């Protein structure tokens, strides 16, 4: 089967010292390597072209998490599409081979997404978030799991994922215009169409974020906008249930183990800002466009 690696970039130079050697070391080398660059102002384009990538440059204002990936998927000729973000560093030489193997292990799996490990310099809470969301055991998720998993059934991540071309095409591809969470959108559509989603724990990348408090609020505002507009997801899969409470409990446990209980107020404040941002995102239709641009992480979405 032909494989294609697709990476959207924007001023990615600071990541390339680690990313490029990790790509070269992969035992499975993609047949095509496509980069969609959002008009970088550093040496991203030159370095990636020198590394053998086909680089297509777009105006940064036209980037869309769904639409740009949709365009990229139509620019390659491959049976398996591997998506990676510029800050996700393959953890070992088998990352690409393993995600493709897990994608193909069951005939109904249309998407596989890899395990995300914290970057070496990740903070305590960032590392805990990776452990909570990306456990060490693989799992295949189908519609029958929605009663147990709720909205987590269609959880996926395009920070590191692989798609079968046939199933992606069968559900109409990536959405044209979403503020984010295009991975959950496609996973949900594929599950509803009878396909499965595979969490591929054997395929690892290093990817984590040490978000500041305001960044957490802005990120969850965008998530709230997405789920507020795509109400079919909650209607089909249910709500997140007690996931938020379990996440906070896991954070407090991590603080206790690290002897950092003085940070509990920070965890509580961070959780409150996430909830506020999410709920405000659900109500975004009542907010002026200018305010939404200021509080969103994806300001150009509101242009």
C-alpha positions as CSV (number, residue, x, y, z in Angstrom):
1,X,0.0,0.0,0.0
2,X,1.2,3.5,-0.8
3,X,1.6,5.9,2.1
4,X,1.7,9.7,2.3
5,X,3.0,11.8,5.1
6,X,1.2,15.2,5.5
7,X,2.3,18.0,7.8
8,X,0.8,21.4,8.1
9,X,3.4,24.0,9.1
10,X,3.7,27.6,10.2
11,X,7.1,29.0,11.4
12,X,8.2,25.5,12.4
13,X,11.9,26.0,12.3
14,X,12.4,25.6,16.1
15,X,11.0,22.0,15.9
16,X,12.9,20.9,12.8
17,X,16.1,20.1,14.6
18,X,14.3,17.2,16.3
19,X,11.6,16.5,13.7
20,X,13.7,16.0,10.6
21,X,16.1,13.4,12.1
22,X,13.1,11.5,13.6
23,X,11.5,11.4,10.1
24,X,14.7,10.1,8.5
25,X,15.0,7.4,11.1
26,X,11.6,5.8,10.3
27,X,11.7,2.3,9.1
28,X,8.6,3.0,7.0
29,X,9.4,5.8,4.7
30,X,6.3,7.3,3.1
31,X,6.0,7.2,-0.7
32,X,5.0,10.9,-0.6
33,X,5.9,13.7,1.8
34,X,3.6,16.7,1.5
35,X,3.9,19.9,3.6
36,X,1.2,22.6,3.5
37,X,2.9,25.7,4.9
38,X,1.0,28.8,6.0
39,X,3.3,31.4,4.7
40,X,6.1,30.9,7.2
41,X,8.5,33.8,7.9
42,X,11.4,31.7,9.0
43,X,13.4,29.0,7.1
44,X,10.7,26.3,7.4
45,X,10.0,26.0,3.7
46,X,13.7,25.8,2.6
47,X,14.6,23.2,5.2
48,X,11.7,21.0,4.4
49,X,12.3,21.2,0.7
50,X,16.0,20.3,1.3
51,X,14.7,17.3,3.3
52,X,12.8,16.0,0.3
53,X,9.3,17.3,1.0
54,X,6.9,18.7,-1.5
55,X,6.0,22.0,0.1
56,X,2.9,24.0,-1.0
57,X,2.7,27.5,0.5
58,X,-0.8,29.0,1.3
59,X,-1.8,32.3,2.7
60,X,-2.0,32.0,6.4
61,X,-5.4,33.6,6.5
62,X,-6.8,30.7,4.4
63,X,-5.7,28.0,6.8
64,X,-8.5,25.9,8.3
65,X,-8.0,22.8,10.4
66,X,-10.5,20.9,8.3
67,X,-10.3,22.6,4.9
68,X,-6.5,22.6,4.7
69,X,-6.3,18.9,5.6
70,X,-9.1,18.2,3.1
71,X,-7.1,20.0,0.4
72,X,-3.9,18.1,1.3
73,X,-5.6,14.7,1.2
74,X,-6.6,15.4,-2.3
75,X,-3.1,16.4,-3.4
76,X,-1.5,12.9,-2.7
77,X,-2.0,9.5,-4.3
78,X,-1.9,7.1,-1.4
79,X,-3.9,4.4,0.3
80,X,-2.9,5.5,3.8
81,X,-2.6,9.1,4.8
82,X,-0.4,9.8,7.8
83,X,-1.0,13.2,9.5
84,X,1.5,14.8,11.8
85,X,1.7,18.3,13.4
86,X,5.0,20.2,13.3
87,X,5.5,19.8,17.1
88,X,4.8,16.1,17.3
89,X,8.2,14.2,17.2
90,X,8.1,10.5,16.4
91,X,9.4,8.8,19.5
92,X,11.2,5.9,17.9
93,X,11.9,4.5,14.4
94,X,8.8,2.3,14.4
95,X,6.2,5.0,14.9
96,X,5.0,5.1,11.3
97,X,5.3,1.4,10.8
98,X,3.3,0.7,13.9
99,X,0.5,3.2,13.3
100,X,0.0,1.7,9.8
101,X,0.1,-1.9,11.2
102,X,-2.6,-1.0,13.8
103,X,-4.7,0.7,11.2
104,X,-4.7,-2.4,9.0
105,X,-5.0,-5.0,11.7
106,X,-8.8,-5.0,11.6
107,X,-10.7,-4.6,8.3
108,X,-13.2,-2.1,9.6
109,X,-10.8,0.4,11.2
110,X,-10.7,3.6,9.2
111,X,-8.6,5.8,11.5
112,X,-5.7,5.1,13.9
113,X,-4.3,7.7,16.2
114,X,-1.0,7.3,18.1
115,X,0.0,7.6,21.7
116,X,1.3,11.0,22.7
117,X,4.1,11.1,25.3
118,X,5.2,14.4,26.9
119,X,8.1,16.3,25.5
120,X,11.3,15.8,27.7
121,X,10.9,19.4,29.1
122,X,7.1,19.1,29.8
123,X,5.8,20.4,33.0
124,X,4.1,18.2,35.6
125,X,0.5,19.0,34.5
126,X,1.3,18.7,30.8
127,X,2.8,15.3,31.4
128,X,-0.1,14.2,33.4
129,X,-2.5,15.2,30.6
130,X,-0.7,12.9,28.2
131,X,-0.9,10.0,30.7
132,X,-4.6,10.5,31.2
133,X,-5.6,10.7,27.6
134,X,-3.1,8.3,26.1
135,X,-2.8,5.1,28.1
136,X,-0.3,2.3,27.3
137,X,-2.8,-0.2,25.9
138,X,-4.3,0.0,22.4
139,X,-8.1,-0.1,21.9
140,X,-10.5,-0.3,19.0
141,X,-13.6,1.8,19.4
142,X,-17.0,1.2,17.7
143,X,-20.5,2.6,18.0
144,X,-21.3,0.0,20.5
145,X,-18.8,1.6,22.9
146,X,-20.7,4.9,23.0
147,X,-22.8,3.7,26.0
148,X,-19.7,3.3,28.0
149,X,-17.3,5.9,26.5
150,X,-19.8,8.7,25.6
151,X,-18.2,11.4,23.5
152,X,-14.8,9.9,24.1
153,X,-15.8,7.2,21.5
154,X,-15.0,9.6,18.7
155,X,-11.9,11.1,20.4
156,X,-9.0,11.1,18.0
157,X,-6.0,13.3,17.3
158,X,-4.4,14.5,14.1
159,X,-1.2,15.4,15.9
160,X,-0.4,11.8,14.9
161,X,-2.9,9.8,12.9
162,X,-3.4,7.5,9.9
163,X,-6.4,7.3,7.7
164,X,-7.5,4.7,5.2
165,X,-8.2,6.6,2.0
166,X,-11.2,4.5,1.2
167,X,-13.1,5.1,4.5
168,X,-12.1,8.8,4.5
169,X,-13.6,9.2,1.0
170,X,-16.7,7.2,2.0
171,X,-17.7,9.7,4.6
172,X,-16.9,12.8,2.4
173,X,-13.4,13.6,3.7
174,X,-12.4,16.3,6.1
175,X,-15.0,19.1,6.8
176,X,-14.4,22.3,4.8
177,X,-14.6,24.7,7.7
178,X,-14.2,24.0,11.4
179,X,-12.6,25.9,14.2
180,X,-10.7,22.8,15.2
181,X,-11.4,19.2,16.3
182,X,-11.6,18.0,12.7
183,X,-10.2,14.7,13.9
184,X,-13.3,14.2,16.2
185,X,-15.6,15.2,13.3
186,X,-14.2,12.6,10.9
187,X,-14.0,9.9,13.6
188,X,-17.6,10.5,14.5
189,X,-18.7,10.3,10.9
190,X,-16.8,7.1,10.3
191,X,-18.2,5.5,13.5
192,X,-21.8,6.4,12.4
193,X,-21.0,4.9,9.0
194,X,-20.1,1.6,10.6
195,X,-16.3,1.9,10.7
196,X,-14.0,1.7,13.8
197,X,-11.4,4.0,15.3
198,X,-8.2,2.5,16.7
199,X,-6.1,4.0,19.5
200,X,-2.6,2.8,18.5
201,X,-0.6,2.8,21.7
202,X,2.4,1.1,20.0
203,X,2.8,4.2,17.7
204,X,4.3,7.0,19.8
205,X,5.2,10.6,19.3
206,X,6.4,13.2,21.8
207,X,3.7,15.9,21.9
208,X,2.6,18.1,24.8
209,X,1.7,21.7,25.7
210,X,2.4,23.7,28.8
211,X,-0.6,26.0,28.4
212,X,-0.9,29.1,30.4
213,X,-4.2,29.8,32.2
214,X,-5.5,32.2,29.5
215,X,-4.5,29.8,26.8
216,X,-6.5,27.1,28.4
217,X,-9.6,29.4,28.5
218,X,-9.1,30.2,24.8
219,X,-8.5,26.6,23.8
220,X,-11.7,25.5,25.5
221,X,-13.6,28.3,24.0
222,X,-12.7,27.0,20.5
223,X,-13.7,23.4,21.6
224,X,-17.0,24.7,22.9
225,X,-17.6,26.5,19.6
226,X,-17.0,23.2,17.7
227,X,-19.3,21.1,19.8
228,X,-21.9,23.8,19.9
229,X,-22.0,23.9,16.1
230,X,-21.6,20.1,15.6
231,X,-24.5,19.1,18.0
232,X,-24.9,15.8,16.1
233,X,-21.8,14.5,18.0
234,X,-23.4,14.8,21.4
235,X,-26.7,13.6,20.1
236,X,-25.0,10.5,18.6
237,X,-22.4,9.7,21.2
238,X,-23.6,11.3,24.4
239,X,-21.8,13.8,26.7
240,X,-18.4,13.6,28.3
241,X,-20.1,12.6,31.5
242,X,-17.7,12.7,34.5
243,X,-14.6,12.9,32.3
244,X,-13.7,16.4,33.6
245,X,-14.1,15.4,37.2
246,X,-11.9,12.3,36.6
247,X,-9.3,14.5,34.9
248,X,-9.1,16.9,37.8
249,X,-8.8,14.0,40.3
250,X,-6.0,12.5,38.3
251,X,-4.2,15.9,38.3
252,X,-4.5,16.2,42.1
253,X,-3.2,12.7,42.5
254,X,-0.2,13.6,40.3
255,X,0.5,16.6,42.4
256,X,0.3,14.5,45.6
257,X,2.8,12.0,44.2
258,X,5.1,14.9,43.2
259,X,4.8,16.6,46.6
260,X,3.3,19.7,44.9
261,X,0.0,20.0,46.6
262,X,0.5,23.7,46.8
263,X,-0.5,23.8,43.1
264,X,-4.1,22.5,43.8
265,X,-5.6,26.0,43.6
266,X,-4.0,26.4,40.2
267,X,-5.6,23.1,39.0
268,X,-9.0,24.3,40.3
269,X,-8.6,27.7,38.6
270,X,-7.5,26.1,35.4
271,X,-10.5,23.7,35.5
272,X,-12.9,26.6,36.1
273,X,-11.4,28.5,33.1
274,X,-11.7,25.5,30.9
275,X,-15.4,25.1,31.9
276,X,-16.1,28.8,31.4
277,X,-14.4,28.8,28.0
278,X,-16.3,25.7,26.9
279,X,-19.7,27.0,27.9
280,X,-19.0,30.4,26.4
281,X,-18.0,28.7,23.2
282,X,-21.4,27.0,23.2
283,X,-23.0,30.4,23.4
284,X,-20.8,32.0,20.8
285,X,-23.7,32.9,18.5
286,X,-24.7,35.6,21.0
287,X,-21.2,37.2,21.0
288,X,-20.0,39.9,18.7
289,X,-17.4,38.7,16.1
290,X,-14.8,41.1,17.4
291,X,-14.9,39.6,20.9
292,X,-14.8,36.1,19.4
293,X,-11.6,37.0,17.5
294,X,-10.0,38.2,20.6
295,X,-10.7,35.2,22.8
296,X,-10.3,32.5,20.3
297,X,-7.0,30.6,19.7
298,X,-7.9,30.6,15.9
299,X,-8.6,34.2,15.3
300,X,-8.6,34.0,11.5
301,X,-11.5,31.6,11.7
302,X,-13.7,34.5,12.4
303,X,-12.6,36.6,9.4
